Amino acid sequence: MKIKIFSLILGLGFIATACDKYLEEEMVSKAGYDYYSTEKGISDGLNAAYSQLKEFYGHERGMTMTELGTDEYMNGADGSHKFFNYYTTDLNPFASFANELWTQFYLGINICNTVIDNMPKVKFVSSATQEIRMGEAYYMRAFYYFTLLRQYGSIPLKLNGTTAPEREFKRAPVAEIYEQIISDLNIAVSKLPATQSNYGRATKGAADHLLALVYLTRASAEVDIRGAQPGDLDSAIVHSEAIINSGKYALEADYSSIFNFYMSNKADNPNSKEVIFSVQNSLDPLLRGSGNRCHLYFLMEYDTKPGMLRDIANGRPWKRLMPTDYTIDNYNRKIDSRFIRNLRWRIIATMQPQFRKKEMVHLNLRLEILLFI
C-alpha cells in the first residue's frame, strides 16, 4: 500500500512539474509597431503586405470569387461553394470565403497604412529606395481596396494604421473609395521604377495597368454611384499606352509559353514579358504555405475514365470550375491558336497497355476542358 501511495504522490509530482513548465511562457519575439521605425522594419512590413495576395490568388477562394458567376465560367462537379455561381441564400455575410477575403485584405491594408504612417520618420540609407518602398505601399493599398470594392461595394475606408482595438466602422461611399484608389495609384506611378531587382515587386507598369483598369471600371457602369468623370476613358487610354510604349512588355511569340510554370527564376528562361504583375510563390517549405493550387481547379475527372490513372503530368482533378458554352464558342477553331493552347481536349492514356496502343484517349469536349486562362 505504501508503495502504491508513494507512486501516486510521485506521479502527481511529475504532473505538477510538467504543468508548471507547460504554463511558463517565453517571449520569443518583441516585434511591435516600433519595429516599423527602421528601414528593415519597413521592408519586412511590405513583404508581409505582399504575402496576403497568396492567400487569395493561390487558393480556391480566389478562383471562386473571381470566376464563378461570370459569363466565362460555371461551377464544376465538386466544391462546397457553388452558391457563388447560383446566388442562392447561402451567399451571405457568413460564407467563409467572403469572411476570409475581407479579413486577409484588410490585414494587408493595415500593414500598408502602418508603413505609410511610419515611412517619413525612417531614415533610409538610400532616399531612392525609400521612394520606391513608399510607391509599393500605395500600390498595394490601392490593389487591396480595389479588389474589396469590386467584391463588396461600399466598404470602410481606413487610411491610417490600427494600433488599438476598434469596434465601430462606417462604410464609405463607393465614389469616395474610387477617388482614394486613384490617388494612391497616381502616387505609385510617380514613385515606382520601371523594373525591380526583386521580381514580383510592384513597378510603374503595374501601377499604370491597375490605374487604367480602375478608370475603365469606374466608367463602365453605375457611373453615378462610382463617381465617374468625363475623362475616365481617356485616362484609361493614357495609362494603357504608357505600358505599351514603355518597351518593358511584349506579346509572346508562342502563346502557349505564357503558361510555362517554370519560367520564373531561371537564368536560361527569363520571366515572360507579357507578365506585368504576378503573385510570387516559393519552393521553400517554410515560405510557400500551401502553394499555388489554381491550376488544379480547372481540371476534369479524367482518372475515372477507361485507361486513365491519375498522374503528375495531368494533374490532380479538383474540378471546381468549368467553361461555359459562351467561352468555348468564342474561339474560331480554324484560325485561333488559343483554342488548342488554352483548352486541354485530349489526354494520353496513363495505364493498361491495350489503351496505350491508342495515341490518345478522346473525351467529350464539353467535359474535358482542363485549363483556360
C-alpha positions as a Markdown table, in Angstrom:
| # | Residue | x | y | z |
|---|---|---|---|---|
| 1 | Met | 0.0 | 0.0 | 0.0 |
| 2 | Lys | 2.8 | 2.4 | 0.9 |
| 3 | Ile | 4.5 | 1.7 | -2.4 |
| 4 | Lys | 1.3 | 2.5 | -4.3 |
| 5 | Ile | 0.7 | 5.7 | -2.3 |
| 6 | Phe | 4.3 | 6.8 | -2.9 |
| 7 | Ser | 4.0 | 6.0 | -6.6 |
| 8 | Leu | 0.8 | 8.1 | -6.7 |
| 9 | Ile | 2.4 | 11.0 | -4.9 |
| 10 | Leu | 5.5 | 10.8 | -7.1 |
| 11 | Gly | 3.3 | 10.7 | -10.3 |
| 12 | Leu | 1.3 | 13.7 | -9.2 |
| 13 | Gly | 4.6 | 15.5 | -8.5 |
| 14 | Phe | 5.7 | 14.9 | -12.1 |
| 15 | Ile | 2.4 | 16.1 | -13.4 |
| 16 | Ala | 2.6 | 19.3 | -11.3 |
| 17 | Thr | 6.2 | 19.9 | -12.5 |
| 18 | Ala | 5.1 | 19.3 | -16.1 |
| 19 | Cys | 2.2 | 21.7 | -15.7 |
| 20 | Asp | 4.5 | 24.4 | -14.3 |
| 21 | Lys | 6.8 | 24.1 | -17.2 |
| 22 | Tyr | 3.9 | 24.0 | -19.7 |
| 23 | Leu | 2.4 | 27.2 | -18.4 |
| 24 | Glu | 5.7 | 29.0 | -18.3 |
| 25 | Glu | 5.5 | 31.5 | -21.2 |
| 26 | Glu | 8.6 | 32.7 | -23.0 |
| 27 | Met | 8.6 | 35.8 | -25.2 |
| 28 | Val | 10.3 | 34.7 | -28.5 |
| 29 | Ser | 9.6 | 37.9 | -30.5 |
| 30 | Lys | 9.2 | 41.5 | -29.4 |
| 31 | Ala | 8.3 | 42.9 | -32.8 |
| 32 | Gly | 5.7 | 45.6 | -32.4 |
| 33 | Tyr | 4.7 | 48.8 | -34.1 |
| 34 | Asp | 8.0 | 50.3 | -33.1 |
| 35 | Tyr | 9.6 | 47.8 | -35.5 |
| 36 | Tyr | 8.4 | 50.0 | -38.3 |
| 37 | Ser | 10.7 | 52.8 | -37.2 |
| 38 | Thr | 13.6 | 51.1 | -39.0 |
| 39 | Glu | 14.4 | 50.5 | -42.7 |
| 40 | Lys | 14.4 | 46.8 | -42.2 |
| 41 | Gly | 11.0 | 47.0 | -40.4 |
| 42 | Ile | 9.5 | 48.9 | -43.3 |
| 43 | Ser | 10.9 | 46.4 | -45.8 |
| 44 | Asp | 9.7 | 43.4 | -43.7 |
| 45 | Gly | 6.3 | 45.0 | -43.4 |
| 46 | Leu | 5.9 | 45.4 | -47.1 |
| 47 | Asn | 6.9 | 41.8 | -47.6 |
| 48 | Ala | 4.1 | 40.9 | -45.2 |
| 49 | Ala | 1.7 | 43.1 | -47.3 |
| 50 | Tyr | 2.6 | 41.2 | -50.4 |
| 51 | Ser | 2.1 | 37.8 | -48.7 |
| 52 | Gln | -1.6 | 38.4 | -48.3 |
| 53 | Leu | -2.0 | 38.0 | -52.1 |
| 54 | Lys | -1.1 | 34.3 | -51.9 |
| 55 | Glu | -4.0 | 33.7 | -49.5 |
| 56 | Phe | -6.4 | 34.7 | -52.2 |
| 57 | Tyr | -5.0 | 34.1 | -55.7 |
| 58 | Gly | -3.3 | 30.8 | -54.9 |
| 59 | His | -6.4 | 29.1 | -53.5 |
| 60 | Glu | -9.9 | 28.0 | -54.3 |
| 61 | Arg | -11.2 | 31.2 | -52.7 |
| 62 | Gly | -9.7 | 33.4 | -55.3 |
| 63 | Met | -10.9 | 31.4 | -58.2 |
| 64 | Thr | -14.4 | 31.0 | -56.8 |
| 65 | Met | -14.9 | 34.7 | -56.1 |
| 66 | Thr | -13.5 | 36.0 | -59.4 |
| 67 | Glu | -14.6 | 33.3 | -61.9 |
| 68 | Leu | -18.0 | 31.9 | -60.7 |
| 69 | Gly | -21.0 | 33.9 | -61.6 |
| 70 | Thr | -19.4 | 35.4 | -64.8 |
| 71 | Asp | -20.1 | 34.7 | -68.4 |
| 72 | Glu | -17.0 | 32.7 | -68.9 |
| 73 | Tyr | -17.3 | 30.1 | -66.1 |
| 74 | Met | -19.7 | 28.0 | -64.2 |
| 75 | Asn | -19.2 | 25.6 | -61.3 |
| 76 | Gly | -17.7 | 22.1 | -61.8 |
| 77 | Ala | -18.9 | 18.9 | -60.1 |
| 78 | Asp | -17.0 | 19.3 | -56.8 |
| 79 | Gly | -16.6 | 22.0 | -54.2 |
| 80 | Ser | -18.8 | 23.5 | -51.4 |
| 81 | His | -19.1 | 27.0 | -52.8 |
| 82 | Lys | -21.3 | 26.6 | -55.8 |
| 83 | Phe | -23.7 | 29.2 | -54.5 |
| 84 | Phe | -21.2 | 31.9 | -55.7 |
| 85 | Asn | -22.4 | 30.7 | -59.2 |
| 86 | Tyr | -26.1 | 30.4 | -58.4 |
| 87 | Tyr | -26.6 | 33.3 | -56.0 |
| 88 | Thr | -28.6 | 31.2 | -53.5 |
| 89 | Thr | -29.3 | 32.2 | -49.9 |
| 90 | Asp | -26.0 | 30.5 | -48.9 |
| 91 | Leu | -24.2 | 33.5 | -50.4 |
| 92 | Asn | -24.4 | 35.7 | -47.4 |
| 93 | Pro | -22.1 | 37.5 | -44.9 |
| 94 | Phe | -21.5 | 34.3 | -43.1 |
| 95 | Ala | -20.0 | 32.5 | -46.1 |
| 96 | Ser | -16.4 | 31.5 | -45.2 |
| 97 | Phe | -14.8 | 32.8 | -48.4 |
| 98 | Ala | -16.5 | 36.2 | -48.0 |
| 99 | Asn | -15.2 | 36.5 | -44.4 |
| 100 | Glu | -11.7 | 35.3 | -45.2 |
| 101 | Leu | -11.1 | 37.7 | -48.1 |
| 102 | Trp | -12.4 | 40.6 | -46.0 |
| 103 | Thr | -10.1 | 39.7 | -43.1 |
| 104 | Gln | -7.0 | 39.0 | -45.2 |
| 105 | Phe | -7.1 | 42.0 | -47.4 |
| 106 | Tyr | -7.9 | 44.4 | -44.5 |
| 107 | Leu | -4.9 | 42.9 | -42.8 |
| 108 | Gly | -2.9 | 43.8 | -45.9 |
| 109 | Ile | -4.4 | 47.3 | -45.9 |
| 110 | Asn | -3.5 | 47.8 | -42.3 |
| 111 | Ile | 0.1 | 46.8 | -42.9 |
| 112 | Cys | 0.3 | 49.3 | -45.8 |
| 113 | Asn | -1.3 | 52.0 | -43.7 |
| 114 | Thr | 1.3 | 51.4 | -40.9 |
| 115 | Val | 4.2 | 51.5 | -43.4 |
| 116 | Ile | 2.8 | 54.8 | -45.0 |
| 117 | Asp | 2.4 | 56.3 | -41.5 |
| 118 | Asn | 5.9 | 55.5 | -40.4 |
| 119 | Met | 7.8 | 56.0 | -43.6 |
| 120 | Pro | 8.5 | 59.7 | -43.2 |
| 121 | Lys | 10.1 | 59.1 | -39.8 |
| 122 | Val | 12.5 | 56.5 | -41.0 |
| 123 | Lys | 16.0 | 57.4 | -42.4 |
| 124 | Phe | 16.9 | 55.1 | -45.3 |
| 125 | Val | 20.4 | 54.5 | -46.5 |
| 126 | Ser | 19.1 | 55.4 | -49.9 |
| 127 | Ser | 16.4 | 58.0 | -50.4 |
| 128 | Ala | 15.7 | 56.4 | -53.8 |
| 129 | Thr | 14.9 | 53.1 | -52.1 |
| 130 | Gln | 12.6 | 55.0 | -49.6 |
| 131 | Glu | 10.7 | 56.5 | -52.5 |
| 132 | Ile | 10.3 | 53.0 | -54.1 |
| 133 | Arg | 9.1 | 51.5 | -50.9 |
| 134 | Met | 6.5 | 54.2 | -50.5 |
| 135 | Gly | 5.3 | 53.6 | -54.0 |
| 136 | Glu | 4.9 | 49.9 | -53.3 |
| 137 | Ala | 2.8 | 50.6 | -50.1 |
| 138 | Tyr | 0.5 | 52.9 | -52.0 |
| 139 | Tyr | 0.2 | 50.4 | -54.9 |
| 140 | Met | -0.6 | 47.5 | -52.6 |
| 141 | Arg | -3.2 | 49.5 | -50.6 |
| 142 | Ala | -4.9 | 50.5 | -53.8 |
| 143 | Phe | -4.8 | 46.9 | -55.1 |
| 144 | Tyr | -6.5 | 45.6 | -51.9 |
| 145 | Tyr | -9.1 | 48.3 | -51.8 |
| 146 | Phe | -10.0 | 47.9 | -55.5 |
| 147 | Thr | -10.4 | 44.1 | -55.0 |
| 148 | Leu | -12.6 | 44.6 | -51.9 |
| 149 | Leu | -14.6 | 47.3 | -53.6 |
| 150 | Arg | -15.5 | 45.1 | -56.6 |
| 151 | Gln | -16.5 | 42.3 | -54.3 |
| 152 | Tyr | -18.4 | 44.1 | -51.6 |
| 153 | Gly | -19.3 | 47.6 | -52.9 |
| 154 | Ser | -19.3 | 50.2 | -50.2 |
| 155 | Ile | -16.7 | 49.3 | -47.5 |
| 156 | Pro | -14.9 | 51.0 | -44.6 |
| 157 | Leu | -12.1 | 53.3 | -45.9 |
| 158 | Lys | -9.2 | 53.3 | -43.4 |
| 159 | Leu | -6.1 | 55.3 | -44.2 |
| 160 | Asn | -4.1 | 55.0 | -41.0 |
| 161 | Gly | -2.6 | 52.0 | -39.2 |
| 162 | Thr | -4.6 | 50.5 | -36.4 |
| 163 | Thr | -2.7 | 50.5 | -33.1 |
| 164 | Ala | -5.6 | 49.7 | -30.7 |
| 165 | Pro | -8.8 | 47.7 | -30.9 |
| 166 | Glu | -11.6 | 49.4 | -32.9 |
| 167 | Arg | -15.2 | 48.2 | -33.0 |
| 168 | Glu | -17.1 | 50.8 | -34.9 |
| 169 | Phe | -16.7 | 51.2 | -38.7 |
| 170 | Lys | -18.7 | 53.1 | -41.3 |
| 171 | Arg | -18.9 | 52.2 | -44.9 |
| 172 | Ala | -17.6 | 55.0 | -47.2 |
| 173 | Pro | -19.4 | 55.9 | -50.4 |
| 174 | Val | -18.2 | 54.0 | -53.5 |
| 175 | Ala | -17.3 | 57.2 | -55.3 |
| 176 | Glu | -15.0 | 58.2 | -52.4 |
| 177 | Ile | -13.2 | 54.9 | -52.4 |
| 178 | Tyr | -12.6 | 55.2 | -56.1 |
| 179 | Glu | -11.1 | 58.6 | -55.6 |
| 180 | Gln | -8.8 | 57.3 | -52.9 |
| 181 | Ile | -7.7 | 54.3 | -55.1 |
| 182 | Ile | -6.9 | 56.6 | -58.0 |
| 183 | Ser | -5.0 | 59.0 | -55.7 |
| 184 | Asp | -2.9 | 56.1 | -54.3 |
| 185 | Leu | -2.1 | 54.8 | -57.8 |
| 186 | Asn | -1.1 | 58.2 | -59.1 |
| 187 | Ile | 1.4 | 58.4 | -56.2 |
| 188 | Ala | 2.6 | 54.8 | -57.0 |
| 189 | Val | 3.1 | 55.7 | -60.7 |
| 190 | Ser | 5.2 | 58.7 | -59.7 |
| 191 | Lys | 7.4 | 56.8 | -57.3 |
| 192 | Leu | 7.8 | 53.2 | -58.7 |
| 193 | Pro | 10.6 | 52.3 | -61.1 |
| 194 | Ala | 10.2 | 50.6 | -64.4 |
| 195 | Thr | 11.8 | 47.4 | -63.1 |
| 196 | Gln | 12.7 | 46.0 | -59.7 |
| 197 | Ser | 15.7 | 43.8 | -58.7 |
| 198 | Asn | 13.3 | 41.5 | -56.8 |
| 199 | Tyr | 10.9 | 40.1 | -59.3 |
| 200 | Gly | 7.3 | 40.3 | -58.1 |
| 201 | Arg | 7.5 | 43.7 | -56.5 |
| 202 | Ala | 5.3 | 46.4 | -57.9 |
| 203 | Thr | 6.6 | 48.5 | -60.8 |
| 204 | Lys | 5.5 | 51.6 | -62.6 |
| 205 | Gly | 4.0 | 49.3 | -65.3 |
| 206 | Ala | 1.9 | 47.5 | -62.7 |
| 207 | Ala | 0.6 | 50.8 | -61.3 |
| 208 | Asp | -0.2 | 52.1 | -64.8 |
| 209 | His | -2.0 | 48.9 | -65.6 |
| 210 | Leu | -4.1 | 48.9 | -62.4 |
| 211 | Leu | -4.9 | 52.6 | -62.8 |
| 212 | Ala | -6.1 | 52.0 | -66.3 |
| 213 | Leu | -8.3 | 49.2 | -65.1 |
| 214 | Val | -9.7 | 51.4 | -62.3 |
| 215 | Tyr | -10.6 | 54.2 | -64.7 |
| 216 | Leu | -12.1 | 51.8 | -67.1 |
| 217 | Thr | -14.2 | 50.1 | -64.4 |
| 218 | Arg | -15.4 | 53.4 | -62.9 |
| 219 | Ala | -16.6 | 54.5 | -66.4 |
| 220 | Ser | -18.2 | 51.2 | -67.4 |
| 221 | Ala | -21.4 | 51.0 | -65.3 |
| 222 | Glu | -23.2 | 52.6 | -62.4 |
| 223 | Val | -21.4 | 55.8 | -63.2 |
| 224 | Asp | -23.3 | 57.9 | -60.7 |
| 225 | Ile | -22.6 | 55.6 | -57.8 |
| 226 | Arg | -19.0 | 55.2 | -58.8 |
| 227 | Gly | -18.5 | 58.9 | -59.4 |
| 228 | Ala | -17.3 | 58.5 | -63.0 |
| 229 | Gln | -15.7 | 61.5 | -64.6 |
| 230 | Pro | -15.9 | 62.6 | -68.3 |
| 231 | Gly | -12.2 | 61.9 | -68.8 |
| 232 | Asp | -12.1 | 58.4 | -67.3 |
| 233 | Leu | -11.9 | 56.6 | -70.6 |
| 234 | Asp | -9.2 | 59.0 | -71.9 |
| 235 | Ser | -7.2 | 58.4 | -68.7 |
| 236 | Ala | -7.5 | 54.6 | -69.2 |
| 237 | Ile | -6.1 | 55.0 | -72.7 |
| 238 | Val | -3.2 | 57.2 | -71.4 |
| 239 | His | -2.1 | 54.7 | -68.8 |
| 240 | Ser | -2.5 | 51.7 | -71.2 |
| 241 | Glu | -0.4 | 53.4 | -73.8 |
| 242 | Ala | 2.2 | 54.1 | -71.1 |
| 243 | Ile | 2.6 | 50.4 | -70.6 |
| 244 | Ile | 2.7 | 49.6 | -74.3 |
| 245 | Asn | 5.2 | 52.4 | -75.1 |
| 246 | Ser | 7.5 | 51.6 | -72.1 |
| 247 | Gly | 9.4 | 48.9 | -74.0 |
| 248 | Lys | 9.3 | 46.6 | -71.0 |
| 249 | Tyr | 6.5 | 44.4 | -72.1 |
| 250 | Ala | 5.7 | 42.4 | -75.3 |
| 251 | Leu | 3.4 | 39.6 | -76.5 |
| 252 | Glu | 5.0 | 36.2 | -76.5 |
| 253 | Ala | 5.8 | 34.8 | -80.0 |
| 254 | Asp | 4.3 | 31.5 | -78.9 |
| 255 | Tyr | 1.1 | 32.0 | -77.0 |
| 256 | Ser | 1.4 | 28.7 | -75.0 |
| 257 | Ser | 4.7 | 29.8 | -73.4 |
| 258 | Ile | 2.7 | 32.1 | -71.2 |
| 259 | Phe | 1.7 | 29.0 | -69.2 |
| 260 | Asn | 5.2 | 27.7 | -68.7 |
| 261 | Phe | 5.2 | 27.3 | -65.0 |
| 262 | Tyr | 9.0 | 27.0 | -64.9 |
| 263 | Met | 9.7 | 30.5 | -66.4 |
| 264 | Ser | 10.4 | 32.2 | -63.1 |
| 265 | Asn | 13.8 | 32.3 | -61.5 |
| 266 | Lys | 15.7 | 30.6 | -64.3 |
| 267 | Ala | 18.6 | 32.3 | -66.0 |
| 268 | Asp | 18.1 | 30.5 | -69.2 |
| 269 | Asn | 14.4 | 31.1 | -69.3 |
| 270 | Pro | 13.5 | 34.6 | -68.0 |
| 271 | Asn | 10.1 | 35.7 | -66.9 |
| 272 | Ser | 7.5 | 36.3 | -69.6 |
| 273 | Lys | 7.4 | 39.8 | -71.0 |
| 274 | Glu | 3.6 | 39.6 | -71.0 |
| 275 | Val | 3.5 | 39.5 | -67.2 |
| 276 | Ile | 3.1 | 42.9 | -65.7 |
| 277 | Phe | 2.5 | 41.9 | -62.1 |
| 278 | Ser | 2.3 | 38.4 | -60.6 |
| 279 | Val | 1.9 | 36.8 | -57.2 |
| 280 | Gln | 5.1 | 35.0 | -56.1 |
| 281 | Asn | 5.4 | 31.6 | -54.6 |
| 282 | Ser | 8.4 | 29.8 | -53.2 |
| 283 | Leu | 9.7 | 26.2 | -53.3 |
| 284 | Asp | 11.0 | 26.7 | -49.7 |
| 285 | Pro | 8.6 | 24.7 | -47.4 |
| 286 | Leu | 9.0 | 27.4 | -44.8 |
| 287 | Leu | 7.7 | 30.1 | -47.1 |
| 288 | Arg | 5.4 | 28.5 | -49.6 |
| 289 | Gly | 2.4 | 27.7 | -47.3 |
| 290 | Ser | 0.0 | 25.6 | -49.4 |
| 291 | Gly | 1.5 | 26.9 | -52.6 |
| 292 | Asn | -0.4 | 27.8 | -55.8 |
| 293 | Arg | -3.3 | 25.4 | -56.4 |
| 294 | Cys | -5.2 | 27.4 | -59.0 |
| 295 | His | -4.3 | 25.2 | -62.0 |
| 296 | Leu | -6.0 | 22.2 | -60.2 |
| 297 | Tyr | -9.5 | 23.8 | -60.0 |
| 298 | Phe | -10.0 | 23.7 | -63.8 |
| 299 | Leu | -9.3 | 20.0 | -64.2 |
| 300 | Met | -11.8 | 17.4 | -65.2 |
| 301 | Glu | -12.1 | 14.0 | -63.5 |
| 302 | Tyr | -10.1 | 12.2 | -66.1 |
| 303 | Asp | -8.8 | 9.5 | -63.7 |
| 304 | Thr | -12.2 | 7.7 | -63.6 |
| 305 | Lys | -12.3 | 7.1 | -67.4 |
| 306 | Pro | -11.2 | 3.8 | -69.0 |
| 307 | Gly | -7.5 | 3.6 | -69.5 |
| 308 | Met | -6.8 | 6.6 | -67.2 |
| 309 | Leu | -4.9 | 6.8 | -63.9 |
| 310 | Arg | -4.1 | 10.0 | -62.1 |
| 311 | Asp | -0.6 | 11.1 | -62.6 |
| 312 | Ile | 1.6 | 14.2 | -62.1 |
| 313 | Ala | 1.7 | 15.2 | -65.8 |
| 314 | Asn | -2.1 | 15.5 | -66.0 |
| 315 | Gly | -2.6 | 17.0 | -62.5 |
| 316 | Arg | -5.0 | 16.5 | -59.6 |
| 317 | Pro | -8.5 | 17.0 | -60.8 |
| 318 | Trp | -10.4 | 19.1 | -58.3 |
| 319 | Lys | -13.0 | 20.2 | -60.9 |
| 320 | Arg | -14.2 | 23.4 | -59.3 |
| 321 | Leu | -14.8 | 25.4 | -62.5 |
| 322 | Met | -15.9 | 24.6 | -66.0 |
| 323 | Pro | -16.0 | 27.0 | -69.0 |
| 324 | Thr | -19.4 | 27.9 | -70.4 |
| 325 | Asp | -20.5 | 27.4 | -73.9 |
| 326 | Tyr | -20.1 | 31.1 | -74.4 |
| 327 | Thr | -16.4 | 30.8 | -73.7 |
| 328 | Ile | -15.8 | 27.8 | -75.9 |
| 329 | Asp | -17.8 | 29.2 | -78.8 |
| 330 | Asn | -15.9 | 32.5 | -78.8 |
| 331 | Tyr | -12.9 | 30.7 | -80.4 |
| 332 | Asn | -12.6 | 30.5 | -84.1 |
| 333 | Arg | -11.1 | 27.0 | -84.1 |
| 334 | Lys | -9.7 | 27.2 | -87.6 |
| 335 | Ile | -7.5 | 30.3 | -87.2 |
| 336 | Asp | -7.3 | 31.0 | -83.4 |
| 337 | Ser | -4.4 | 29.0 | -81.9 |
| 338 | Arg | -5.6 | 29.9 | -78.4 |
| 339 | Phe | -8.3 | 27.2 | -78.7 |
| 340 | Ile | -5.6 | 24.5 | -78.6 |
| 341 | Arg | -3.3 | 26.3 | -76.2 |
| 342 | Asn | -5.9 | 27.3 | -73.7 |
| 343 | Leu | -8.1 | 24.2 | -73.7 |
| 344 | Arg | -7.0 | 20.7 | -72.9 |
| 345 | Trp | -9.1 | 18.5 | -75.2 |
| 346 | Arg | -7.2 | 15.2 | -75.2 |
| 347 | Ile | -5.1 | 13.2 | -72.7 |
| 348 | Ile | -2.6 | 10.4 | -73.3 |
| 349 | Ala | -3.8 | 7.1 | -71.7 |
| 350 | Thr | -1.9 | 6.6 | -68.5 |
| 351 | Met | -2.5 | 2.8 | -67.8 |
| 352 | Gln | -3.1 | -0.6 | -69.3 |
| 353 | Pro | -1.0 | -1.5 | -72.4 |
| 354 | Gln | -4.1 | -2.1 | -74.5 |
| 355 | Phe | -5.0 | 1.6 | -74.1 |
| 356 | Arg | -1.5 | 2.9 | -74.7 |
| 357 | Lys | -1.6 | 1.4 | -78.2 |
| 358 | Lys | -4.0 | 4.2 | -79.0 |
| 359 | Glu | -2.4 | 7.6 | -79.4 |
| 360 | Met | -4.9 | 9.4 | -77.3 |
| 361 | Val | -8.0 | 8.9 | -75.2 |
| 362 | His | -10.5 | 11.4 | -76.6 |
| 363 | Leu | -13.2 | 12.5 | -74.2 |
| 364 | Asn | -16.3 | 14.7 | -74.6 |
| 365 | Leu | -15.1 | 18.3 | -75.3 |
| 366 | Arg | -17.7 | 19.8 | -73.0 |
| 367 | Leu | -16.4 | 17.8 | -70.1 |
| 368 | Glu | -12.7 | 17.7 | -70.9 |
| 369 | Ile | -11.7 | 21.3 | -70.8 |
| 370 | Leu | -8.9 | 21.4 | -68.3 |
| 371 | Leu | -7.5 | 24.9 | -68.3 |
| 372 | Phe | -8.4 | 28.3 | -69.5 |
| 373 | Ile | -6.7 | 31.5 | -68.6 |
